[in-house]
């Protein structure tokens, strides 16, 4: 499995940001918003040249690791996040209770 360097691009004290992977002058990213109820992931973008190479999965794994480390519940509005979580039971416990039924967990 290829390791990618993920950075958290969020201005200090901001409630929203992006986890990013920079490759060959392009940026893959997963947007997030910090809420009282958890961390919401609305959108993920992977440039076409990097699709199918594990870049999106690396973003999701990193983001979920941060959520676990900080004790945040995950609100996976992004279909890529939702699909990834549904397929990986080790992350089911992170999903906000209000979103579990939608993921079938």
N, C-alpha and C positions, 0 to 999 in steps of 0.2 A: 504494500500500500504506500503510495507516494505521500510524503509529508509536505504540507504547504504552510507557509508562514501567514498567520491570520493576525490582522491588527484591528483594534477597536478604534474607529474613527468617530469620536464623540466629543464635541466641545465641552469644556469643564462646566459642570452643573447643568448641562442640557438634559432633557428628558428623552431625546431621540438621537439615534446615531446609526452607524453601519459597521458590521464586521466585514472586513475587506481582505481579498487576496489579490496581489498585484503580480501579473505575469506578462512578460513581453510587451509592456506598455499598455496593457489593458487591465481593467479592474472587474473582478467578480465581487458581488456584495450581497449581504443579507441585512435589510433594514430592520430596525427595532425601535420600539417605544417603551419606555419605562412607565408603568402605571402603578397605582396603589395596589391593584389586585395581582400584579405580576409583570411579565415581560411579553409584549405582543410583537409577533413577527409578521408584518404585512406583505413583504415582497422580497423575492430573491432573484438576482440576475447573474447569469453566467454567460460570458461572451460565447458565441457559437464555436469559435476555434477551440474552446476548452470543454465543451459539453462531452459527457461520457468519460471524462478523465478523473473523476472523483473530486473535482473542485467544489461543486455544490454540496456534496456529502461532507467534505472537510469543513465548510462553513457551518453547516447544521451541527455537526458534532462539537465544534468549538463553541458555538453559541449555547448549546445545551449544557456543555461543561461549565460555562460561566454561570448559567442559570442555577445549576446544581450547587456550585461553589457558593453562590450568594443566597441560596435558599429561596429562589424565586419560582413561582408557578409560571408555566409557559402557556401562552395563548397563541396557537399556531393557525393564524388566519391564512397565511401563505400556503397554497396547495402543495408546494414542494416540501415545506416543513411538515405539514400534516401527514403527507404520504410517507415521509421518512420515519416519523415517529410511530405511525401505525405499524410499520414493518419491523420496528426495533423495540421489543418489550422492555429492554433495559432503561428506556426513557419514559415509559408510560406513567411512572409515578410523578413525573415533572409536570404533566398536563393539568391545567386548571380544571377543577371538577366540572365546571359549566361547559367544558369543551370535550370531555371524555366520550360522551354518547355519540357526538358527531364523528369521532374517530373510530368508533366501534370498540372502545376499550373500557 
